[in-house]
Amino acid sequence: PPASPESALETLSALARSGSSPAAGWLDALESADLGDPPFEWTERMRSAFLELLAAGERGAAGLEVLDRAGLLAAYLPEWAPVRCRPQRDPYHRYTVDMHLTRTAAIVADQLLGRDVGEETLTAAAAAVTDPDALLLGAFLHDIGKTGEGKHVEVGARAAASVLERMGVGQPTREAALFLVREHLLLSDTATRRDLSDPNLVL
């Protein structure tokens, strides 16, 4: 059974890397484990294991779901609680906010590692990424502001800044991830509202 917040994340990260699923006994032990009072204080080990989970794609998303079902993900990330199981209010999204975030991060991770890409443009774009952690964190946090408390981009930028600071993410990665949260609507807005045949727009 996990004895600390670090060991819980590290076990799930190791399972995700190996493609294994946690045993039923370990899941029971996780739910009953005393990992300390939330919110958990982040350590370098926790941050490293969490980023490894994000980078594991669909297997990592399954690990995050394990934490969520055990009621622990919000203990690591208090900002998670307001978006947990929250429905989307537009026709563009198929999932609740929390599942949308984990699936977005999983898809980005698969594209970064060349899994199931099958498109030259995406392959080239993934190869050009110099800070994959920033991209994964930006994907995971991009809609964290969908709490019903105002414009979700503004709310999300504040929430993401809080998350990244608590995690102890380094300044360059933190700023790049926050840029992605603040600007994540740019491409969809441009694609649906502007003239894509205008070369000046493309430039």
Secondary structure, DSSP 8 states (H G I E B T S, - for coil): ---SHHHHHHHHHHHHHHT----HHHHHHHHH----SSS----HHHHHHHHHHHHTTHHHHHHHHHHHHTT-HHHH-GGGGGGTT----STT--S-HHHHHHHHHHHHHHHHTTTT---HHHHHHHHT-S-HHHHHHHHHHTTTT-SSSS-HHHHHHHHHHHHHHHHT--HHHHHHHHHHHHTTTHHHHHHHHS-TT-HHHH-
